[in-house]
Amino acid sequence: MKQTTCMKQFIKGIVLYILVASCMSLSLANAVQKQSKKNPEYRVIKVSDGGSVSGRAIFNGKEVPNDEMFTVTSNREFCGDKIAARKYLISKDREIKNVVVYLADITSGKDIPAQRVTVDNVKCAFEPHVSVGFIGKGNMAVNKNSDPIFHNIHAYMKGRPIYNLGIPEKGTKIKRQFNKSGLMSVTCNAHPWMLSYVQVFHHPYAAVTNAKGEYFIGEIPAGTYEVRAWHEGFGDISLGKKTVLPGQTTNVIAAFK
């Protein structure tokens, strides 16, 4: 009788151990899966005779939106009374500046460039307004103050704070490494109208359009990729699946409405 009871307890213990181990394995798998979703894997390969994607970002809507003017509420003696939002920088030919064009589904290609992103405080506005950053090679955001007044840099990603930095003196630089891919918004707690964006990628295939709406992405392995474009005011849109041929340039227009 005692042996039967002990055997039952032993079996229960084995079953409990298996259940606990299974739950721990499942939790670990879920954690790994969540981490991979945050920063998708990217493999560096030799790109021989790669192709490229280039084009322009244009506005195809009826009425071109006007850029907003913010009323300055602090440090007016230095910042002035009004500051442009720089949200809609659209030329007379309807070319859009500050559009981020990128390959959404590329998993291998050229190496990540060693490229820091400087977010500077200049005359109570961030410079540049939109930029791209790449994870790896020690790449980081260099938060700089070129103004003789106090700024407080607060960076967010998906509504969550990434860092909060006080930059009190002109010439101060504080560095923060890129660890997560996604859209990072940068604000200043001391001057609420200040805003900039850094799109952080796990791969190097992204570019920001210039004042003529132009962009260029090079050294792409031959293949078919989804090209997407993001703009602060117009949002993120798919430009479709585009085929990149060896040594050739594929023209892709980013048309917003």
C-alpha positions in Angstrom: 0.0 0.0 0.0 2.8 2.4 0.9 4.6 1.5 -2.3 1.5 2.3 -4.4 1.1 5.7 -2.7 4.7 6.5 -3.2 4.5 5.5 -6.9 1.4 7.7 -7.4 3.2 10.7 -5.8 6.3 10.0 -7.9 4.2 9.9 -11.1 2.4 13.2 -10.1 5.8 14.8 -9.5 7.0 13.7 -13.0 3.8 15.1 -14.6 4.1 18.4 -12.7 7.8 18.7 -13.8 6.9 18.1 -17.4 4.1 20.7 -17.3 6.4 23.3 -15.7 9.2 22.7 -18.2 6.7 23.0 -21.1 5.4 26.3 -19.8 9.0 27.6 -19.3 9.9 26.5 -22.9 6.8 28.2 -24.3 7.5 31.4 -22.4 11.1 31.4 -23.6 9.9 30.8 -27.2 7.4 33.7 -26.9 10.1 36.0 -25.5 12.4 35.1 -28.4 9.6 35.7 -30.9 8.7 39.1 -29.4 12.4 40.1 -29.5 12.7 39.1 -33.1 9.6 41.1 -33.9 11.2 44.2 -32.4 14.4 43.8 -34.4 14.0 41.5 -37.4 17.0 39.5 -38.4 19.3 40.9 -41.2 22.2 39.0 -42.8 25.1 40.9 -44.3 26.2 39.4 -47.7 28.4 40.4 -50.5 26.4 42.4 -53.0 27.9 42.1 -56.5 26.3 44.1 -59.3 23.5 45.3 -57.1 20.6 47.4 -58.4 19.1 50.5 -57.0 15.7 52.2 -56.3 15.3 56.0 -56.9 12.6 58.4 -57.5 10.6 61.4 -56.1 8.0 62.0 -53.5 5.1 64.1 -54.9 1.7 65.4 -53.7 -1.1 64.3 -56.0 -4.0 65.7 -53.9 -6.2 68.6 -54.9 -5.0 71.3 -52.4 -1.5 71.5 -51.1 -1.6 71.7 -47.3 -0.1 74.8 -45.7 2.6 74.4 -43.2 1.6 75.3 -39.6 3.1 78.2 -37.6 3.6 77.7 -33.9 3.3 80.5 -31.4 6.4 80.6 -29.2 5.6 80.5 -25.5 9.0 80.6 -23.9 12.4 82.2 -24.5 10.8 84.5 -27.0 13.7 86.9 -26.7 15.9 84.3 -28.4 13.4 82.0 -30.3 11.2 84.8 -31.7 7.4 84.9 -31.8 6.6 82.3 -34.4 8.3 79.1 -35.7 7.3 77.0 -38.7 6.3 73.4 -38.0 8.1 72.2 -41.2 5.5 69.4 -41.5 4.5 70.1 -45.0 7.6 71.2 -47.0 6.2 71.0 -50.5 7.7 72.8 -53.5 5.7 74.7 -56.2 6.1 71.6 -58.3 4.5 69.5 -55.5 7.7 67.8 -54.5 7.8 66.7 -50.9 10.8 67.0 -48.6 11.4 64.7 -45.5 9.7 61.6 -46.8 11.4 58.3 -45.6 11.5 55.7 -48.4 12.5 52.2 -47.5 12.5 48.5 -48.4 10.1 46.9 -46.0 10.9 43.2 -46.4 14.6 42.9 -47.2 16.4 40.3 -45.0 20.0 40.4 -46.5 22.3 42.7 -48.3 25.1 45.2 -47.8 26.7 46.0 -44.5 25.3 48.5 -42.1 27.1 51.9 -42.5 28.9 53.4 -39.5 26.7 56.5 -39.4 25.7 58.6 -36.4 22.6 60.8 -36.5 23.0 64.3 -35.0 19.8 65.9 -33.7 20.8 69.5 -33.1 18.9 72.2 -31.3 19.2 75.3 -33.5 17.2 78.5 -32.9 14.6 76.6 -30.9 14.0 73.9 -33.6 15.5 70.5 -34.3 17.9 70.0 -37.2 17.3 67.9 -39.2 13.6 67.6 -38.9 13.6 64.0 -40.3 16.5 61.5 -40.5 17.1 57.8 -40.6 19.3 55.7 -38.3 20.7 52.2 -38.6 21.2 49.7 -35.8 24.7 48.3 -35.5 28.3 49.5 -35.8 27.9 51.5 -32.6 25.5 53.9 -34.4 23.8 56.3 -32.2 21.8 59.6 -31.9 24.0 62.5 -30.9 21.8 65.0 -29.1 23.4 68.4 -29.4 22.6 71.9 -28.2 23.7 74.8 -30.4 21.5 77.3 -28.6 22.6 79.4 -25.6 19.5 78.3 -23.7 18.3 75.2 -21.8 16.7 72.3 -23.8 15.3 69.0 -22.5 15.3 66.2 -25.1 12.6 63.6 -24.7 12.6 60.7 -27.2 9.7 58.3 -27.6 9.1 55.1 -29.7 5.5 53.8 -29.9 4.5 56.1 -27.1 7.1 54.8 -24.7 10.0 56.9 -23.5 13.5 56.0 -24.8 15.5 58.7 -23.1 15.0 62.0 -21.3 18.0 64.3 -21.4 18.7 67.8 -20.0 21.0 69.8 -22.3 21.7 73.1 -20.5 24.7 74.6 -22.2 25.6 75.5 -25.8 27.9 73.0 -27.3 26.7 70.1 -25.1 26.5 66.7 -26.8 24.9 63.6 -25.3 25.0 60.2 -27.2 22.4 57.4 -27.1 22.9 54.2 -29.0 20.2 52.8 -31.3 18.8 49.6 -29.9 15.3 49.2 -31.4 14.0 49.7 -34.9 10.9 51.9 -35.4 9.9 55.5 -35.6 11.4 57.6 -32.9 9.9 61.0 -32.1 12.0 63.6 -30.4 10.5 66.5 -28.4 11.7 69.2 -26.0 9.9 69.5 -22.7 11.1 73.1 -22.3 9.8 74.1 -25.8 6.6 72.1 -26.6 6.5 73.1 -30.3 9.8 71.4 -31.0 9.5 68.1 -32.8 11.7 65.8 -35.0 11.7 62.2 -36.2 14.3 59.5 -36.6 13.3 56.4 -38.4 15.5 53.6 -37.1 16.1 50.5 -39.3 17.7 47.1 -38.8 18.9 47.2 -42.4 20.6 50.0 -44.4 18.0 50.4 -47.2 16.3 53.6 -46.4 16.6 57.3 -47.4 15.1 60.7 -46.8 13.9 62.9 -49.7 15.6 66.3 -50.3 13.9 69.6 -51.1 13.2 68.4 -54.6 11.6 65.2 -53.3 14.4 63.1 -54.6 15.8 59.9 -53.0 18.2 57.1 -53.9 18.8 53.7 -52.3 21.7 51.7 -53.8 23.6 48.4 -53.6 20.4 46.3 -53.4 20.6 42.6 -54.1 18.6 41.6 -57.2 15.1 40.6 -56.2 11.6 41.7 -55.6 10.8 43.9 -52.5 8.0 45.9 -51.1 8.9 49.7 -51.2 7.2 51.9 -48.6 7.2 55.6 -47.9 6.5 57.5 -44.6 5.6 61.2 -44.1 4.8 63.0 -40.9 1.5 64.3 -42.1 0.5 61.8 -44.8 1.4 58.6 -43.0 2.9 55.4 -44.2 2.0 53.9 -47.6 3.0 51.0 -49.7 4.4 51.7 -53.1 4.0 48.1 -54.1 6.3 45.2 -54.9 9.2 46.3 -57.1 11.7 44.2 -58.9 15.3 45.3 -58.7 17.6 44.0 -61.5 21.4 43.7 -61.4 23.1 46.9 -62.2 19.9 48.7 -63.0 17.9 51.5 -61.4 14.2 51.0 -60.7 12.2 54.2 -60.6 9.6 54.4 -57.9 7.4 57.5 -57.3 6.0 58.0 -53.8 2.6 59.8 -54.5 0.7 61.1 -51.5 -2.8 62.6 -51.4 
